[in-house]
Amino acid sequence: MDWLKKIPIGQYVSGKSSWLRGIDPRVKLSWILLFLLTPILANSIWRISTAFVLLLITFLSFLPPRIWWRSLVFLLIFSLMIGLLSIVLPASETSSELTIRAPNEIPGAIVLTRSWEICRLGPFNFGGISLGPLIVDRRSAELGIKTSTLIFTVIHSVNLMLITTPPEDLVWAISWFFAPLTFLGFPLEKFSFQLLLALRFLPLVQEELQNLFRSIGVRAIKYRKLGLKSALNLFISLGERLLLNILLRAEQGADSLMSREGLWLSSKELRPCFIVDSRYLWINLSSIFLLLMAILLRCMYGTS
């Protein structure tokens, strides 16, 4: 029942076996913004290319496979299921329902438009039940590609950054980008410390969820004998208990903070200690160069 501990989603894993750990957190955050923002209004080729590049970075990162392979497999299966569901569901009207004049009514007319349908399966007959044809058109295929690639790139890129970047370094990088807002009176120090507490709070939420799953497994509940109504009440009560436990942990954290006179750490105290090494310098310079190349390629070939 400790399978949640084997999937470090959103948690930092210490180590020195990957070149991703040597990248400056500001450069790493810029790459994450690239993965999050460039798929917007991009064509399908760019979305698929972004997903493949993210997979290539994962396999070449020299991270221990036990850290990322379980979450990667689960995310791939989930993204493919959502993509297939989006492809199957109709995304537009079929060509037979459109009010377009038939081409054979005009002698010598040449139709230059592409076929709207890509694939048609069916109709299917299951005994006495007859189901209509399964039609995959261009718009539903594009919707499936956009949905699956967006889910994969957003979740996996952020998870890859969180497992290789300490929360303090990430908060410092965000505060470095938003430093000009301090001249407008924005409470950057308070916002940064709240973000740090939120990142530190993720393992506590996972631990509470793991404890609830363990308590269900120990009791060996038979859901078939409970019935639908009793099983639903059980899951609702588990959700309430999870929320109460999380709120209790938050209250304990707030009490411990107030016992220290409510002082929060400034962004200067969160500044990471950079190691002066030629290897890390080349890694950061290469990351910046590849980032600029990716932005240029997005402007040239990624538009719809």
Disulfide bonds with the S-S distance in Angstrom:
none
